[in-house]
Amino acid sequence: MQSRTERPDAVVDAPKGNWVDTAAPPAWRPWLRLSRADRPIGTWLLLLPCWWGIGLAMMADAPRWSDLWIAIACGIGALVMRGAGCTWNDITDRDIDDKVARTRSRPLPSGQVTLRGAYAWLVAQCLLGFVILLTLDRAAVWMGVASLALVAVYPFAKRFTWWPQVFLGLAFNWGVMLAYAAHMGRLDAAPVVAWFAGIAWTIFYDTIYAHQDVEDDALIGVKSTARLFGRNSPRILAGFAVLTVLLFALAIWLTGRNLLIAYAGLAGFAAHLGWQLWKFQPDQGYVCLRLFRSNRDAGLILALFLALAGLV
């Protein structure tokens, strides 16, 4: 990771050599950083449950050409709405971010973007996301509108509960039900169970991520599962990993078709979570960040096998 002295306007925990810092026009960079475009892992973690939902729907029904557009629309929507969510998070956390070493270089606390500008950027991203949403089935549109309540509440969760990761999981995994509804025109048990599996997975990976900030969070009174679990994190996270896999196994079984292919993907997903637990070092921030980012690969393994199970 490069220091801020090497990139004076960059966010300190952004990946080295990211495209925003190296290729984006300078005037765009503060806005792209506000949307976390310099850190694509969040977009992946929002998108992957959507792709799981498409895979489960194809397994329960049959593949359709419209699924290709659903997958693309979910990709655009995840990019835009993740940016909107991060903008909203930074608006609500601007005073907290100024007190945490890892976040005080973000565009709002560092003064690169004004509060009024951040609100305008938030509205613009939400409008674009809504346009994309309108291209999907009516059931999916209503699912998307309903998700806004979860997005609005999440930034405040760490102020009143030790479990803000649950609220993040509720919002980030909503796409598994939205994408399923976009294909089927309705909700069934499989995507709902997968939603709960995704929530457990989010608690797993975001607790790892939150261990980077436990000292700063303790000083300013911000709550998290990392602080709550403390030294017991490896053991408790193992429990959430097992819960994630068991719930996914149930969701796959509920589709009733090509189960062996899907379960092979789930085995790969489970192995990746086990590898993360093996490498996990709660007091090593760089290790926590690397493991957190690796969940893109874990989720892709499952998404690819669900898609294959739905297509054959």
C-alpha positions in Angstrom: 0.0 0.0 0.0 1.4 3.4 -0.9 1.5 6.1 1.7 -0.4 9.2 1.4 2.8 11.2 0.9 3.3 9.4 -2.4 -0.3 10.1 -3.4 -1.4 13.2 -1.5 -5.0 13.1 -2.6 -5.6 9.4 -2.4 -7.4 7.4 0.2 -4.8 5.6 2.3 -6.3 2.1 2.2 -7.1 2.0 -1.5 -5.2 -0.7 -3.4 -1.9 0.3 -4.9 -2.1 1.4 -8.5 -5.9 1.4 -8.7 -7.4 2.9 -11.9 -8.9 5.9 -10.1 -5.5 7.1 -8.9 -3.7 6.3 -12.1 -6.1 6.7 -15.0 -9.1 8.7 -14.1 -9.2 12.4 -14.9 -8.2 14.4 -11.8 -11.5 16.2 -11.6 -13.4 13.0 -11.4 -11.2 11.3 -8.7 -12.9 12.7 -5.6 -16.3 11.6 -6.8 -15.1 8.2 -7.8 -13.4 7.8 -4.5 -16.6 8.8 -2.7 -18.3 5.9 -4.6 -15.3 3.6 -3.6 -14.6 3.0 -7.3 -10.9 2.7 -6.3 -11.9 -0.3 -4.2 -14.1 -2.6 -6.3 -14.4 -5.4 -3.7 -17.6 -3.8 -2.3 -19.2 -3.9 -5.8 -18.3 -7.6 -6.1 -19.8 -8.4 -2.7 -23.0 -6.7 -3.7 -23.2 -8.3 -7.1 -22.4 -11.9 -6.3 -25.6 -12.5 -4.3 -27.5 -11.3 -7.4 -25.7 -13.8 -9.6 -26.5 -16.5 -7.0 -30.1 -15.6 -7.3 -30.0 -16.0 -11.1 -28.3 -19.4 -10.7 -30.9 -20.6 -8.2 -33.7 -19.4 -10.4 -32.3 -21.2 -13.5 -31.9 -24.4 -11.3 -35.5 -24.1 -10.1 -36.9 -23.3 -13.5 -34.8 -23.2 -16.7 -32.4 -20.7 -18.3 -33.8 -17.9 -20.4 -32.2 -15.4 -22.7 -33.5 -12.6 -20.4 -31.2 -13.9 -17.7 -28.3 -12.4 -19.6 -29.7 -9.0 -19.2 -30.6 -9.6 -15.6 -26.9 -10.5 -15.0 -25.8 -7.3 -16.8 -28.4 -5.1 -15.1 -27.3 -6.4 -11.7 -23.7 -5.6 -12.6 -24.5 -2.0 -13.5 -26.9 -1.7 -10.6 -24.4 -3.1 -8.1 -21.8 -0.6 -9.3 -24.1 2.4 -9.1 -26.0 1.5 -5.9 -22.8 0.4 -4.1 -21.5 3.9 -4.9 -24.7 5.5 -3.7 -24.5 3.4 -0.5 -20.9 4.4 0.1 -21.8 8.1 -0.5 -24.6 7.9 2.0 -22.3 6.1 4.5 -19.7 8.8 4.2 -22.3 11.6 4.6 -23.5 10.1 7.8 -20.0 9.1 9.1 -18.1 12.3 8.0 -17.4 13.3 11.7 -16.4 9.7 12.7 -14.2 9.2 9.6 -12.2 12.3 10.6 -11.2 10.6 13.8 -10.1 7.3 12.3 -6.6 7.0 10.7 -7.8 4.7 7.9 -10.7 6.9 6.9 -9.8 10.5 7.5 -8.4 10.7 3.9 -11.8 10.0 2.4 -13.2 12.8 0.2 -15.6 14.3 2.7 -13.4 14.5 5.9 -10.4 15.5 3.7 -12.4 18.4 2.1 -12.1 17.1 -1.5 -15.9 17.1 -1.7 -18.4 19.4 -0.1 -21.4 18.0 1.8 -23.8 19.6 -0.7 -21.8 18.0 -3.5 -22.0 14.6 -1.8 -25.8 14.8 -1.6 -26.1 15.8 -5.3 -23.8 12.8 -6.2 -26.0 10.5 -4.0 -29.2 11.6 -5.8 -27.6 11.2 -9.3 -26.5 7.6 -8.5 -29.8 6.7 -7.1 -31.7 7.9 -10.1 -29.4 6.0 -12.5 -29.9 2.9 -10.3 -33.7 3.3 -10.5 -33.6 3.6 -14.3 -31.7 0.2 -14.4 -34.2 -1.3 -12.0 -37.1 -0.4 -14.1 -35.9 -2.7 -16.9 -36.6 -5.7 -14.7 -39.8 -7.6 -13.8 -42.2 -5.7 -11.6 -41.6 -8.0 -8.6 -37.9 -7.1 -8.8 -38.7 -3.4 -9.0 -40.6 -3.6 -5.8 -37.8 -5.6 -4.2 -35.3 -3.0 -5.2 -37.4 -0.1 -3.7 -37.9 -2.0 -0.5 -34.1 -2.4 -0.1 -33.6 1.3 0.2 -34.8 1.2 3.8 -32.0 -1.2 4.7 -29.4 0.9 2.9 -30.6 4.0 4.8 -30.4 2.4 8.2 -27.1 0.6 7.9 -24.7 3.6 8.5 -26.4 4.2 11.9 -26.3 0.6 13.1 -22.8 0.8 14.6 -24.1 3.6 16.9 -26.8 1.5 18.6 -25.8 -2.2 18.2 -22.8 -4.4 18.4 -24.1 -6.2 15.3 -23.9 -3.6 12.5 -22.6 -6.4 10.3 -26.1 -8.0 10.4 -27.6 -4.8 8.9 -24.9 -4.8 6.2 -25.7 -8.4 5.5 -29.4 -7.6 5.2 -28.7 -5.0 2.6 -25.8 -6.5 0.7 -27.5 -9.9 0.1 -30.9 -8.6 -0.8 -29.9 -9.0 -4.5 -30.2 -12.8 -4.2 -34.0 -12.4 -3.8 -34.2 -9.5 -6.3 -32.5 -11.3 -9.1 -34.5 -14.5 -8.4 -37.7 -12.5 -8.6 -36.5 -10.8 -11.8 -36.4 -14.3 -13.4 -39.4 -16.0 -11.8 -41.7 -13.0 -11.1 -42.1 -14.2 -7.6 -40.2 -15.3 -4.5 -39.7 -18.9 -3.4 -38.1 -20.4 -0.3 -34.7 -21.0 -2.0 -33.6 -17.4 -2.4 -34.9 -16.5 1.1 -32.8 -19.2 2.6 -29.9 -18.1 0.5 -30.4 -14.5 1.8 -30.0 -15.8 5.3 -26.9 -17.7 4.2 -25.5 -14.5 2.7 -26.1 -12.6 5.9 -24.1 -15.1 7.8 -21.3 -14.9 5.2 -21.3 -11.1 5.5 -20.9 -11.3 9.3 -18.0 -13.6 8.6 -16.1 -11.4 6.1 -17.0 -8.0 7.5 -15.9 -9.0 11.0 -12.5 -9.8 9.5 -12.6 -6.4 7.8 -13.6 -4.6 11.1 -10.6 -6.0 12.9 -8.5 -3.4 11.2 -10.3 -0.6 13.2 -10.9 -2.1 16.6 -8.5 0.3 18.4 -9.9 3.4 16.8 -13.5 2.2 17.1 -12.9 1.6 20.8 -11.6 5.1 21.3 -14.6 6.8 19.6 -17.3 4.4 20.8 -18.2 2.7 17.5 -19.5 -0.8 17.9 -18.8 -3.9 15.7 -18.7 -7.6 15.9 -14.9 -7.5 15.8 -15.0 -5.6 19.1 -17.7 -7.8 20.5 -16.0 -11.1 19.6 -12.5 -10.0 20.5 -10.1 -12.9 21.0 -12.9 -15.3 20.4 -13.3 -14.1 16.8 -11.7 -17.2 15.1 -13.9 -19.6 16.9 -17.1 -17.6 16.4 -16.4 -16.9 12.8 -15.9 -20.7 12.2 -19.5 -21.1 13.5 -20.7 -18.4 11.0 -18.8 -20.1 8.2 -20.5 -23.5 9.0 -23.9 -21.8 9.2 -23.3 -20.1 5.9 -22.5 -23.4 4.2 -25.4 -25.3 5.8 -28.0 -22.6 4.8 -26.6 -22.5 1.2 -26.9 -26.3 1.1 -30.5 -26.1 2.0 -31.2 -23.3 -0.6 -29.6 -25.5 -3.3 -31.6 -28.5 -2.2 -34.8 -26.5 -2.4 -34.3 -25.9 -6.1 -34.4 -29.6 -6.8 -32.2 -29.8 -9.9 -28.6 -30.6 -10.8 -27.7 -30.6 -7.1 -24.3 -32.4 -7.4 -22.9 -29.6 -9.6 -24.1 -26.9 -7.3 -22.8 -28.8 -4.2 -19.4 -29.0 -5.9 -19.4 -25.3 -6.1 -20.5 -25.0 -2.5 -17.6 -27.3 -1.5 -15.2 -25.0 -3.1 -16.8 -22.0 -1.4 -16.6 -23.8 2.0 -12.9 -24.6 1.4 -12.2 -21.0 0.7 -13.8 -19.9 4.0 -11.7 -22.6 5.8 -8.6 -21.2 4.2 -9.5 -17.7 5.4 -9.9 -19.0 8.9 -6.5 -20.7 8.7 -4.8 -17.5 7.6 -6.8 -15.1 9.9 -4.7 -13.0 12.3 -7.0 -10.5 14.1 -4.2 -8.2 15.1 -2.7 -7.9 11.6 -4.6 -5.3 9.7 -3.0 -6.0 6.3 -3.9 -9.7 6.6 -7.5 -8.9 7.5 -7.8 -6.6 4.5 -6.3 -9.2 2.2 -8.7 -11.9 3.5 -11.7 -9.6 3.2 -10.9 -8.9 -0.4 -10.5 -12.6 -1.2 -14.2 -13.2 -0.6 -14.7 -12.1 -4.2 -13.1 -15.3 -5.2 -15.1 -17.4 -2.7 -18.4 -15.9 -4.0 -17.4 -16.3 -7.7 -16.7 -20.0 -7.1 -20.3 -20.5 -5.9 -21.8 -18.2 -8.6 -20.1 -20.1 -11.4 -21.2 -23.5 -10.3 -24.8 -22.4 -9.7 -24.8 -20.9 -13.2 -23.5 -24.2 -14.6 -26.1 -26.2 -12.6 -28.8 -24.0 -14.1 -27.5 -24.2 -17.7 -27.0 -27.9 -18.0 
